Amino acid sequence: MVRNESRFNMQRTFVAFLRVLAVVWLGIIEPSLGQQAQEVKPKVSENPFTTEELVVYRAVLTSWYESDKTAINLADQTNPINSDDDSFDKACLKGLVLEKTNPNEVHRFRAEDTVQLGFINLRLVDPELQAKEVRENDPGNAIRKGGSVDDAVDKGFAHGLFTLGEIQFDQSHTHALVPFRFWCGRLCGNGSTMLMEKKGGVWRQKTQCGGWVS
């Protein structure tokens, strides 16, 4: 099976990391999901995604998953834009003039949007409910019970939660910034911002701006 390079590298690195810690595993660092729950919730827009926005999201998912056949558990609501985010390299924004956006507004994916997103193995999930499933299938738990590292990681990835952020287009609509995060356990996850570029009418990943790994 051919895997997306960034996603495969993340899983390979995580497996190696767990092999070192399998015997002395320490349950530390709860994901930031709990902190997010305490924050003021943004307004959910009543407007559906535009066709262009869905095309960009499809390109992001394609760049991440490529031909991987694993389940995609996509949060049914986007994350808001963080205007104070300094976690990614601002050099990737050089020369771009971004459109103004509302940082206090998010959108919700509808069942009919899944067709345009283009993955038959994609399901929309409530992020709070899926968070419980992620914790129940945390690779660290299985390893502490003597399970195989590879099996534990594969199961963790299968139950992982993928969340897309609000899109920021530049004024020419030839570039778009799309934050994303993938969470599959206490020490299993990563996130970044993809800079997408439209050439010849097709959106593709140009680069990734910074990011984090846990």
Secondary structure, 3 states (H helix, E strand, C coil): CCCCHHHHHHHHHHHHHHHHHCCCCCCCCCCCHHHHHHCCCCEECCCCCCHHHHHHHHHHHHHHHCCCCCCEEEECECECCCCCCCCCCHHHHCCCCECCCCCCEECECCCCHHHHHCCCCEEEECHHHHHHHHHHCCHHHHHHCCCCHHHHHHHHHHCCEEEEECCEEECCCCEEEEEEEEEEECCEEEEEEEEEEEECCEEEEEEEEEEEEC
